Amino acid sequence: MAEAERTIGTPDVGDEAAAPAEQPRGRRRIVALFTVALVAYLLDLGSKMVVVAKLEHHEPIQVIGDLLRFEAVRNPGAAFGIGEAFTVIFTVIAATVIVVIIRLARKLYSLPWAIALGLLLGGALGNLTDRIFRSPGVFQGAVVDFIAPAHFAVFNLADSAIVCGGFLIVILSFRGLDPDGTVHKD
């Protein structure tokens, strides 16, 4: 019976022996989530500090010919500069995403989900930091973007972490893996 319960993801109600073994596993996934988030956040924050100090108000740096350049841009809106008048709304959305991920972390028993949510959390924290602390003011700050591929929007490492985390979540969902570690076949 326990094998069937593990397969469909519903533990036995009276199965006290399985609970202690799952606790450390869940904690490791939470540690993985916050480690990935911290690394993503620090890489984003550090790169933005370098961009503001060395690249802002200077000519763009050509990295790969005309295909890729580094160019400091302040973006008060979302991707592609959309919604520049809604900076406060994007701030609230980022804060909400952070709260939801932190609440979901308690039920997390899947390492791939921990990595995906860690990327989302780190990216959301990176852009939220800009929106809170950068000019023109609190909750109205413009995000520092600097990675400028040809014929595409300028973005930053936080945006990359968010997109990679979101892409990983889509893959995990299509494969039927839930954040609690169960696998379902729909």
ZIHU-V955245 format. One record per residue. N is the residue number from 1. PSI is psi in whole degrees, 0 to 359 (NA if undefined). OMEGA is omega in radians with two decimals (none if undefined). NEAR is the number of other C-alpha atoms within 8 Angstrom. Layout:
n=N psi=PSI omega=OMEGA near=NEAR
n=N psi=PSI omega=OMEGA near=NEAR
//
This chain:
n=1 psi=319 omega=-3.12 near=4
n=2 psi=324 omega=3.11 near=7
n=3 psi=316 omega=3.11 near=6
n=4 psi=319 omega=3.12 near=7
n=5 psi=319 omega=3.10 near=11
n=6 psi=322 omega=-3.12 near=10
n=7 psi=316 omega=-3.11 near=8
n=8 psi=353 omega=2.99 near=9
n=9 psi=21 omega=3.08 near=9
n=10 psi=105 omega=-3.09 near=6
n=11 psi=153 omega=3.06 near=8
n=12 psi=142 omega=-3.10 near=7
n=13 psi=318 omega=-3.08 near=4
n=14 psi=21 omega=-3.05 near=4
n=15 psi=75 omega=-3.13 near=8
n=16 psi=335 omega=-3.10 near=6
n=17 psi=328 omega=-3.10 near=6
n=18 psi=332 omega=-3.06 near=7
n=19 psi=313 omega=3.14 near=8
n=20 psi=327 omega=-3.13 near=8
n=21 psi=330 omega=-3.11 near=8
n=22 psi=332 omega=-3.10 near=8
n=23 psi=307 omega=3.13 near=8
n=24 psi=324 omega=3.13 near=8
n=25 psi=317 omega=3.11 near=9
n=26 psi=319 omega=3.12 near=12
n=27 psi=321 omega=3.11 near=8
n=28 psi=323 omega=3.12 near=8
n=29 psi=322 omega=3.10 near=13
n=30 psi=319 omega=3.09 near=12
n=31 psi=318 omega=3.11 near=8
n=32 psi=315 omega=3.13 near=12
n=33 psi=308 omega=-3.08 near=14
n=34 psi=332 omega=3.06 near=9
n=35 psi=314 omega=3.09 near=9
n=36 psi=316 omega=3.13 near=12
n=37 psi=317 omega=-3.13 near=15
n=38 psi=316 omega=3.12 near=10
n=39 psi=313 omega=3.13 near=9
n=40 psi=317 omega=-3.13 near=15
n=41 psi=313 omega=-3.11 near=13
n=42 psi=321 omega=3.08 near=8
n=43 psi=317 omega=3.12 near=9
n=44 psi=311 omega=-3.12 near=13
n=45 psi=315 omega=3.13 near=9
n=46 psi=317 omega=-3.14 near=8
n=47 psi=321 omega=3.12 near=9
n=48 psi=324 omega=3.10 near=10
n=49 psi=318 omega=3.11 near=8
n=50 psi=316 omega=-3.13 near=9
n=51 psi=314 omega=-3.14 near=11
n=52 psi=320 omega=-3.10 near=10
n=53 psi=322 omega=-2.98 near=7
n=54 psi=338 omega=-2.98 near=7
n=55 psi=330 omega=-3.12 near=12
n=56 psi=136 omega=-3.10 near=10
n=57 psi=23 omega=3.06 near=5
n=58 psi=168 omega=3.09 near=6
n=59 psi=146 omega=3.08 near=6
n=60 psi=153 omega=3.10 near=9
n=61 psi=123 omega=3.08 near=7
n=62 psi=121 omega=-3.12 near=9
n=63 psi=309 omega=3.11 near=8
n=64 psi=84 omega=3.13 near=7
n=65 psi=229 omega=3.10 near=7
n=66 psi=358 omega=-3.09 near=7
n=67 psi=326 omega=-3.08 near=8
n=68 psi=133 omega=3.07 near=12
n=69 psi=159 omega=3.00 near=15
n=70 psi=123 omega=-3.09 near=11
n=71 psi=122 omega=-3.13 near=13
n=72 psi=123 omega=3.13 near=13
n=73 psi=136 omega=3.03 near=9
n=74 psi=123 omega=-3.06 near=8
n=75 psi=107 omega=3.10 near=11
n=76 psi=347 omega=-3.08 near=14
n=77 psi=207 omega=3.12 near=14
n=78 psi=201 omega=3.14 near=10
n=79 psi=142 omega=3.14 near=7
n=80 psi=20 omega=3.12 near=7
n=81 psi=15 omega=-3.12 near=9
n=82 psi=139 omega=3.03 near=7
n=83 psi=40 omega=-3.11 near=9
n=84 psi=336 omega=-3.14 near=10
n=85 psi=358 omega=-3.04 near=6
n=86 psi=33 omega=-3.11 near=8
n=87 psi=318 omega=-3.14 near=15
n=88 psi=321 omega=3.12 near=8
n=89 psi=318 omega=3.10 near=7
n=90 psi=327 omega=3.08 near=10
n=91 psi=315 omega=3.12 near=12
n=92 psi=319 omega=3.12 near=8
n=93 psi=315 omega=3.13 near=8
n=94 psi=317 omega=3.13 near=12
n=95 psi=321 omega=3.12 near=10
n=96 psi=317 omega=3.10 near=8
n=97 psi=317 omega=-3.14 near=10
n=98 psi=314 omega=3.14 near=11
n=99 psi=316 omega=-3.14 near=8
n=100 psi=317 omega=-3.14 near=8
n=101 psi=317 omega=3.14 near=10
n=102 psi=320 omega=3.10 near=8
n=103 psi=321 omega=3.14 near=7
n=104 psi=334 omega=-3.09 near=8
n=105 psi=330 omega=-3.13 near=10
n=106 psi=334 omega=-3.10 near=8
n=107 psi=17 omega=-3.00 near=8
n=108 psi=121 omega=3.09 near=14
n=109 psi=20 omega=-3.10 near=11
n=110 psi=122 omega=3.13 near=11
n=111 psi=316 omega=3.10 near=8
n=112 psi=321 omega=3.08 near=8
n=113 psi=324 omega=3.10 near=12
n=114 psi=318 omega=3.12 near=16
n=115 psi=314 omega=-3.12 near=12
n=116 psi=312 omega=-3.14 near=14
n=117 psi=328 omega=3.06 near=12
n=118 psi=319 omega=3.08 near=17
n=119 psi=316 omega=3.10 near=15
n=120 psi=316 omega=-3.13 near=14
n=121 psi=313 omega=3.13 near=13
n=122 psi=318 omega=3.12 near=17
n=123 psi=316 omega=3.12 near=18
n=124 psi=319 omega=3.10 near=14
n=125 psi=320 omega=3.13 near=11
n=126 psi=312 omega=3.13 near=12
n=127 psi=327 omega=3.08 near=12
n=128 psi=322 omega=3.09 near=11
n=129 psi=316 omega=3.09 near=9
n=130 psi=314 omega=-3.08 near=12
n=131 psi=331 omega=3.13 near=16
n=132 psi=318 omega=-2.94 near=12
n=133 psi=346 omega=-3.12 near=10
n=134 psi=161 omega=3.14 near=13
n=135 psi=152 omega=0.31 near=8
n=136 psi=351 omega=3.10 near=7
n=137 psi=177 omega=-3.11 near=9
n=138 psi=132 omega=-3.12 near=10
n=139 psi=9 omega=3.10 near=10
n=140 psi=6 omega=-3.08 near=13
n=141 psi=149 omega=3.11 near=15
n=142 psi=137 omega=3.13 near=14
n=143 psi=140 omega=3.09 near=11
n=144 psi=115 omega=3.06 near=12
n=145 psi=150 omega=-3.10 near=13
n=146 psi=345 omega=3.14 near=12
n=147 psi=114 omega=-3.00 near=11
n=148 psi=87 omega=3.03 near=12
n=149 psi=154 omega=3.12 near=10
n=150 psi=136 omega=3.06 near=8
n=151 psi=35 omega=3.12 near=4
n=152 psi=169 omega=3.13 near=6
n=153 psi=151 omega=3.03 near=8
n=154 psi=136 omega=-3.09 near=11
n=155 psi=183 omega=-3.13 near=11
n=156 psi=183 omega=-3.11 near=11
n=157 psi=329 omega=3.08 near=11
n=158 psi=316 omega=3.10 near=14
n=159 psi=319 omega=3.12 near=10
n=160 psi=317 omega=3.12 near=10
n=161 psi=319 omega=3.13 near=13
n=162 psi=314 omega=-3.13 near=14
n=163 psi=315 omega=3.13 near=9
n=164 psi=317 omega=3.09 near=10
n=165 psi=316 omega=3.11 near=14
n=166 psi=318 omega=3.11 near=10
n=167 psi=317 omega=3.12 near=8
n=168 psi=321 omega=3.11 near=10
n=169 psi=319 omega=3.10 near=10
n=170 psi=315 omega=3.13 near=8
n=171 psi=315 omega=-3.14 near=8
n=172 psi=320 omega=3.14 near=12
n=173 psi=317 omega=3.11 near=9
n=174 psi=329 omega=3.12 near=7
n=175 psi=353 omega=3.08 near=7
n=176 psi=15 omega=-3.14 near=10
n=177 psi=123 omega=3.13 near=11
n=178 psi=160 omega=3.13 near=12
n=179 psi=333 omega=3.13 near=11
n=180 psi=4 omega=3.08 near=8
n=181 psi=352 omega=3.13 near=10
n=182 psi=154 omega=3.11 near=11
n=183 psi=132 omega=3.08 near=11
n=184 psi=150 omega=3.14 near=8
n=185 psi=102 omega=3.14 near=4
n=186 psi=NA omega=none near=3
//
